[in-house]
C-alpha cells in the first residue's frame, strides 16, 4: 500500500518538473523563502535564496566540464542539470523527468556524459523506458552527452540504495548491496555475479571513489578497495569505530571523503610521525534514524589512514555529535527527529554537511590532527537538509548548494572572515526547532528507514 501511494505521488510530480519558472536565457527563478519564524543562521553564512520547485531535493554532484561548473541534482521528480559557474544565479541546462525515491548519492562520469540514478524504494514506470520491471527499482543509466537533453538509455533491476562508479567513465558500477555491474554497454548493463564485499562485512550505505581511484566503502567495517581491476577488487585496509574512546556507535555508516588522495605518497618503513600528511585523512559520518537522543546520534568523524597500503587499520580520531540537553539545564534530552548528520562535502579544511532537521552545518577539520571544530550554521525551522555541496566561483567565493527534502534547493554563501558563533549560540542552534518538525520530515525519515530494512 505504501509503494502504491508513493508511486501515485511520484507520478503527480512528473508534470511539475517541466513547469520550473525560468527566464528566457534559462536562468532559474531563485526566491526568498526565508528561515521561518524563529529560524536562525550564523553571521558567517549568507542566505542567497531557494529554488523551491526542486523540492523534494535529495542529492547532487558538482562537476567541472570544459570550464563550466555544473550541478547534477536529483529529487523525487527526476534529474536537473544546472550551470552553476555563477552559483548565485544558476542556469538550467537540461532536465529528465524521472519520478523516483531515493537517489542520495548521485554519481557522474568524469566527463559529465553519464549519470547514474539508483532507486530502492519506488519509481514511476514511464512508457517506453528501457527495461522497466514491475516496480522500477534498480540502477538507471542516463546519457548526458547532450546536456540539454538527458536521455535514459539503460536499466538493470538490482535494487541498491546507492550506486557508485568504480571508474572515470562509469562503465563499472558498485552497488551498496554489494553487486558489481558491467555497464560498458549502457543499453544492456549486466550483473557480473561478483560482489565487492568480503567475508565479515555487514551492511553498506555507499562507496566513494577518491581522486586516486581507490574506493572506500561505508560498510561495517569500512574498506579501502583497490578497484584497478573492477571485477576483482582488493581490500587494502579496514576501519571500525573506536567504541572504547567514543562510545557505542552501532549506527549506519553513511558516507566518507578522503581529501588530497591524489597527492598521497607512501611512507617509508619506520616513519611514525603522528601528524597526518596529504591523503592520510578520511572524514566520515554515521546516521541514526528516528532516534530522538542526540547523545546516541550519528555524527561527523575523522580517521587516520596512515600506512593503509601496508594493511594498517584506519584509526578513528575525533567524533562530533550535537549538543544534547539533560533536563537539568532546562533543555529536554532530545532534539527533534533523529538528530543525525547526512551527506557532506569537503573544501580544503572546511566541511559542509546537511543535518536533516538541523539544517546545514559548517566545520573546520585540521588536516594534520583530524580535530573537528564547529564554524557556522544555517538553521531554518522547517528543514530536511539532505545533501550539502561546496561550489567556488571565479573570485574564490565559497557557496553551498543544499538539497532539502522540504525546501528544495537552498543557495548559501560562506564567509570565513566573518565572526563565528559563540559556544552558547551553537548550543541554541541545536535546540531551536524542538517540537517544530512537520509531518513531511517525519514521513521522509520513515521512508529512509524502510529503504534500509
Secondary structure, 3 states (H helix, E strand, C coil): CHHHHHHHHHHHHHHHHCCCCECCCCEECCECCCCCCCCEECCCEEEEEEEHHHCCEEEEEEEEECCEEEEEEEECCEEEEEECCCCCCCEEEEEEECCEECCCCCEECCCCCEEEEEECCEECCCCCCCCCCCCCCEEEEEECCCCCCCEEEEEECCCCCCEEECCCCCCEEEECCCEEEECCCHHHCEEEEEECCCCCCEEEEEEEECCCCCEEEEEECEEEEECCCCCCCEEEEEECCCHHHHCCCCCEEEEEECCCHHHCCCCCCCCCCCCCCCCCEEEEEEECCCCCCHHHCCCEEEEECCCHHHCCCEEEEEEECCCCCCCCCCCCCCCCCCCCCCEEEEECCEEEEECECCCEEEEEECCCCCCEEEEEEEECCCCCEEEEEEEECCCCCEEEEEEECCCEEEEEEECCCCCCCCHHHHHHHHHCCCCCCCHHHHHHHHHHHHHHC
